[in-house]
Each structure stands twice: as structure tokens, then as C-alpha cells.
Amino acid sequence: MKLQYLHDLKGNTTGVFIPIKAWDKLKEKYHDIEIEDNTELHQWQKDIIDERLEKIAKGNEKFQDFETAIDEIENEL
């Protein structure tokens, strides 16, 4: 798959262009990759949220604020 990376004026990668043939193949393989109305969560997403909330309520899982989580993700990249 030949991808084209998009960059801002500072040289940071801001996006990826995927050729339409590759996109069509991805949609065939991952049927819910393109959601027209993305306001509704899938049931598997709801299940994960419910499971995490239950763990947090029991004190079995810690959570972080958004900025801390993003900082950790960026440090791993």
C-alpha cells in the first residue's frame, strides 16, 4: 500500500492519504471502519467503558486526566 503523508509547515505529520483501492480493501476487511453517523458507540465500546467504570468504582483501576494520558501516549511514540 503506497501511503502519502501530509505535513504542516513545521514538518510535523498531520495526516495520511490512502489510495481509494486500498481504502476499499480496508472497508471490506473492517466493515465498521467507515461510520456515517459516528455519534453512536458500538456495543463492544460500551462494554469496555462499563468494565472500566466498574473497575474504577471498585478501586481496581486508576485513571488519569486527559492531558497526562496524552503526554504518556506521545512519549511512547
PEMO-V102235 format. One record per residue. N is the residue number from 1. RES is the residue in one small letter. OMEGA is omega in whole degrees, -180 to 180 (none if undefined). NEAR is the number of other ideal C-beta (glycine too) atoms within 12 Angstrom. Layout:
<<N,RES,OMEGA,NEAR> <N,RES,OMEGA,NEAR>>
//
This chain:
<<1,m,-180,14> <2,k,180,11> <3,l,174,14> <4,q,-178,13> <5,y,179,14> <6,l,-177,14> <7,h,174,13> <8,d,-177,10> <9,l,179,7> <10,k,180,7> <11,g,178,9> <12,n,177,12> <13,t,-177,14> <14,t,-179,12> <15,g,180,12> <16,v,174,16> <17,f,179,16> <18,i,177,20> <19,p,-173,14> <20,i,178,12> <21,k,178,12> <22,a,179,18> <23,w,179,18> <24,d,178,15> <25,k,178,14> <26,l,179,19> <27,k,177,16> <28,e,-177,13> <29,k,-179,12> <30,y,-170,12> <31,h,-177,10> <32,d,-179,18> <33,i,-179,17> <34,e,-178,15> <35,i,-179,14> <36,e,179,8> <37,d,-174,9> <38,n,179,11> <39,t,-178,7> <40,e,177,11> <41,l,173,15> <42,h,-179,16> <43,q,180,11> <44,w,177,11> <45,q,178,15> <46,k,179,13> <47,d,179,13> <48,i,179,15> <49,i,179,16> <50,d,180,15> <51,e,180,16> <52,r,179,17> <53,l,178,15> <54,e,179,14> <55,k,179,15> <56,i,-180,15> <57,a,179,12> <58,k,-179,11> <59,g,-178,9> <60,n,-179,12> <61,e,176,14> <62,k,178,12> <63,f,-176,15> <64,q,173,13> <65,d,-174,10> <66,f,-176,10> <67,e,179,10> <68,t,180,13> <69,a,180,14> <70,i,178,13> <71,d,179,13> <72,e,179,13> <73,i,-179,12> <74,e,178,11> <75,n,180,9> <76,e,-178,8> <77,l,none,9>>
//
